[in-house]
Amino acid sequence: MLDNPSFRQGIRDSVLIILAVAGFGVAYGVLAVRAGFPPWLAIFSSVVIVSGAAQFAMIGLLGSGPV
């Protein structure tokens, strides 16, 4: 499989997307921990919540405390 030229081209093409997604993941993790969430909750919500915008909205809503 690694000898297949199209596989190697696919890996090269996806590097930029992986870097962008990793950047958003790090930003979400830092914001979640700074908002007071435990690290396990930041990781768990990244696995369960598919939408990145919903993750950032969750930080704003739950991090502000009860109304």
N, C-alpha and C positions, 0 to 999 in steps of 0.2 A: 504494500500500500504506500509506503514512503517513497518508493521508486517511481510512482506514477506522477508524471509531470503536472497533470491537472490538480492533483492533491496538493502538491507543493505550491502551485499558483494560488489555490484557495487559501492556504495558510498565509501566504504573503498578502493576499487581498484583505484578509480579515484582521490583520495586526492593528490597523488604525481603529477599527471598530472596537476591538478588545481594549485598547488603550483608553478610548473615550468612555466606555462602560466602566472600566476600572476606576477612572477618575471620578465619575459620578458616585460610584460605590464608596470610595474613600471619603468624598465630601459628605455623603449621607451618614456614614459611620461617625465621623467627627462631630457633625451637628447633633446626631442622636445622643452621643455620650455627653456632649456639652449641655444638652437640654436636660440631662439627669437620667436618661435611660441606661439600664445596665447593658454591657456589651452583648450579652446573650440575646436580649430583646432586639437589638439592632440587627443582629445576624438572623434571628428568627423571622423578623418582619421582612427582611430582604428575600428570604426564601418563600414566604407565604404571599406577600403583596407583590404582584407582578408590575404594577404601574409605578414608575419612579416618582411621578407627580403626587401620587397618593401617599407615598412614603414621606415626602417632604411636607405635605399637608398634615400628616399624622404628627410630625414633630411640632408643628405650630399649634395644633389643636390640643394635644395631650401635654405638651411641654409648658403651656401657659397656665395650667392648673385648673382647678374647679372654678366655675363661674358663680 
